């Protein structure tokens, strides 16, 4: 049984979650997620159950190690806070009310009450596995307490009725209940597939269940940063700066896309 913890989410675009612990209570988080903590809290970093547990977390994009934060300083309350790794929102999930399991994108896990397990979950269908992109490997959170996941940009919560279907960019699907059927649908039309900018396939989710969508997947953010960095380097090499320098640098550097 998971520890019962109180929490508050602070901030807007770069949120943190502050956990309040009674004596003896613990919260676990990916190594490096902690922002600050009371002096009464003791850290214990390990694989969280052996080599195999660590490897499974590594497959889902998390750290090989996980850290437990335990209040061991008497009867007073103690606090520990965890920060989101990039702009977005923190989603609190009460697994006890959500069927004691939930699926989310790899590397979405932020922290959870002691007693929550982070497992690897592969998509059930071959099409989703081969062409699902970011949705191929999922995290499965199991237990009966609170867990917190992070998603990028604006978060939209969709309650799907039985049989209701939604098609989503694979990177924008942040988390969903196990009752939701998840599959991949290929884009129709030659021009859509090549020039639509959305990839060859979309995620198809069918209710009943809850789906959380994110407007800014980390992969999309990373692609934009990488493209801007390459453009800046080209501009500097060509002797031009700024946005115009990026374009001129790309032309002079032989980039045919300009």
N, C-alpha and C positions, 0 to 999 in steps of 0.2 A: 504494500500500500504506500502511495506517495505521501510525502510530507505536505501538510496544508500550509500554504504561504499566502501572505498579503503582499500586494504590489501596487505601484503607481507608475504610470507612463508619463514621462516628462519630455517636453519639447514638441516641435512640429515637424520640420523636414529632416532633422538629424536627431532622432529620438533616443532616449535611454529608458531602460526599465529599472526601477529601484525596488529591490525585494526586501521586505521586512521579515526578520527571522526571530522566532522565540528560541529560548535555550534548547540546544540539541537538534534544532531543525537545520536542514541543508538544502542548498540549491547547487545544481551542476551546470557547467557552461563549457563551451569550447575554449581551449587554451588561448589566451590573449584577448578575450572579450571583456574582461573585468575593467571597469573604469575607476571605481573607488570602493572602499569598504571600511567598516568599523574596525577598531583595534581588537575587538573581542572575537573576530571571525578568523578561523584557521583554514588555510588552504591545503589541499591534498591533491596533487596531480598524479594521474596514473592512466593506464589504458582503459580503465573502467570495466575490467572483467577479463583481462587476458589479451594475448596477441590477436586473436581472432576478432574480438570486439573492436580493437583499434583499427584493424585492417578494414572492417566493414564501414566504420566511420570515414576512413580515408577515401574509400570508393565513392562515398556520397559527397565528397568535396570538403569534409570537415577535417579538423586536426586529428592526427593519430592519437593524441592524448586528450583527456578530458579532466577538468578540475572540479573538485567538490569544495564548496565553501560552507563551513559548519560553524554555527554560533556555539562557542564553548566558554563563554565568559560570565555565566551567572544568569539571574532571572530577568535582567533588563533586555529590552529590544535591541537588535543589531541590524545594520543595513549594509547591503552590497548592491552595486549598480553595474549594469552591463550596457555598453554602447553599440549602436548599429554601425556596421562597417561602411556604409555609403548612404546617400540621401534616400529616404523612404519612410516606411512606417513599421512599427512593431505590432504584430497581431497576437493577442492573448488567446490561447486555446485551452478551455477547461475540458480535458479529455474525459473526465468522469461524466460530463453531460453530452459528450460527442461520440459515445460508443466505445470509449477507451482506446481509440486508435485514430490516426489522421495521417494523410499523405501530403507531402509538400516537396517542392523542388529541392534538388541537391544543394547543399550549403546554406539552406534557409534557416536552419536551427540556430537559435541564439542562446537560450538557457531554459532550464526546467527544474521543477521540484525534484528532490532526490526520490528515486523510485520510478522515474520516467525512463524508458529505454529508447534509444535511437537505433533503428534498424535500417537496413538497406532493402528497398523494394524495387524489383524490376517490373516494367510494364508487362501485362499479361498477354498481349497480342503481338504477333510477329511484325506487323506493320508499324506499330508504335515503337517497337524495339529497334527496328532498322532505320526508321526515318523520323523518329520523334525528337531528334536533336537533344535539347536540354531536358526533355521529358522522358528520356530513356531510363535513366537511373533516378529513382525517387527516394526520399527519406520517409520512413514510417515511424511515427511517434506513438509509443504504446504506454499505457498506464491509466491511472485514475485521478491524476492531479493536474496542475497548471504547467503548460509549456508555452514558450514564446518563440515565434519565428519572425524573421525580418524579410520584407519585400520592398522593391524599389519603386520610387515615385509615388503616385496616387494609388490607393487601394480601393477596389470596388468589390463589394460582397454581393454575390448572386445566389438567390435561393431558387433552385431548379425544381419544378414539379415533376412528378413521375412521367417519364417520356419526353420531357422538355429538353431540347438540344441547343447547344451553343458551340460555335466554332471559334477557336482562339489561336493566336500566334503561340507556338509552343513555349517561347520564353516568357510570355505574359501570364501563364498559368502558374500561380504562386502556391496554392494549397487547395485541397478539396477533401471532402469526406469519403470514406471507403465505399459508401453506397452509390457514389457517382461512377458511371461506366466511362472509362477513358480509352480512346482509340485515336488513330490518325486517319485523316481524310486527305487525299491528294487534290491539289489545285486543278480545276478544270481549265482546259485551254492552253495551247502552246505559248501564247504571248503572256498569259498570266504567270505561268511557271518560270519563264525566262526573264521577264521584265517587271513583274509585279512587286519585287522587292520583299516579298513575304516568305520566300523559300518555296520548296516543292510541295509542302504539306502543311496542314493546320491540325491542331489538336481538336478533337471532337469530344465534348463532355455531355453526358446525358443523365438527367435526374432520375430518381429523387436525390437531393442532397445540396450541400452548400459548397460554393466555389469562390475562392478569393483570386482576383486578378490584379496584376501589377502593371503600371503604365511604363515603368523603366526597368526592364531586366538588366542585371549587371553586365551581361554579355553585350547588350546594345550600347550601354554606356562605355564599356571598354573599347568597342569598335570605333565609336566616335572620337574618343581620346586618342586612339592609335592613329586614326586618319588625320586628325589635326596635328599630331606630332610629326607625322611623315611630311605633311604639307609645309609645316614650319621649317623642317630641316631642308626641304627643297628650296624654300624661299631664301634661307640663309646662304645656301651654296650658290644660288644664282645672283646673290647680292641685292635681292629685293626683300622687303619686310612687310608685315601686316597681312591682311586678307588678300589684297592684290598680289602680294609677293608669293603667297601660297599658290595662286593660280598660275602666275608667270613662271614660278619655280617648277611647277608641274609640267608646263608646256615645254620649257627649256630642258627639263630633265627627261623629256620623251614620253610623258604620260599622255596617252592617246585619248583618255576620257575627257580632256578639256576641249 
